[in-house]
Amino acid sequence: MINYNDKKFRPISNTENGETSNETLFHYKQIGNILTSEYSG
């Protein structure tokens, strides 16, 4: 299983009507099999 805990990702592309940008940052947290994410930007 891949461990995503404390990993941060940014989108590399988007569609015309997409709601993210290169300013959007996703911050993942994982405990066992539970994966959550917060985002901003």
C-alpha positions as CSV (number, residue, x, y, z in Angstrom):
1,M,0.0,0.0,0.0
2,I,1.2,3.5,-0.8
3,N,1.6,5.8,2.2
4,Y,0.2,9.2,1.4
5,N,0.7,10.6,4.9
6,D,1.9,14.2,4.8
7,K,2.2,14.2,1.0
8,K,1.3,17.4,-0.9
9,F,0.2,17.6,-4.5
10,R,-0.7,20.3,-7.0
11,P,-2.8,19.8,-10.2
12,I,-0.8,19.7,-13.4
13,S,-3.7,20.4,-15.7
14,N,-7.4,21.3,-15.6
15,T,-10.5,21.6,-17.8
16,E,-12.0,24.9,-18.9
17,N,-14.7,24.7,-16.2
18,G,-12.4,23.2,-13.6
19,E,-12.4,24.5,-10.0
20,T,-8.7,24.1,-9.3
21,S,-5.6,26.0,-10.5
22,N,-1.8,25.7,-10.2
23,E,-2.3,27.6,-6.9
24,T,-4.4,24.7,-5.4
25,L,-2.5,22.5,-2.9
26,F,-3.8,19.2,-1.7
27,H,-2.4,18.0,1.7
28,Y,-3.0,14.3,2.4
29,K,-3.0,12.6,5.8
30,Q,-3.2,8.8,6.3
31,I,-3.7,6.6,9.3
32,G,-3.8,2.9,8.3
33,N,-6.4,2.6,5.5
34,I,-8.0,5.9,6.2
35,L,-7.0,8.6,3.8
36,T,-8.1,12.3,4.1
37,S,-7.1,15.4,2.3
38,E,-7.4,19.2,2.9
39,Y,-7.0,21.7,0.1
40,S,-6.5,25.4,-0.3
41,G,-5.9,27.9,-3.1
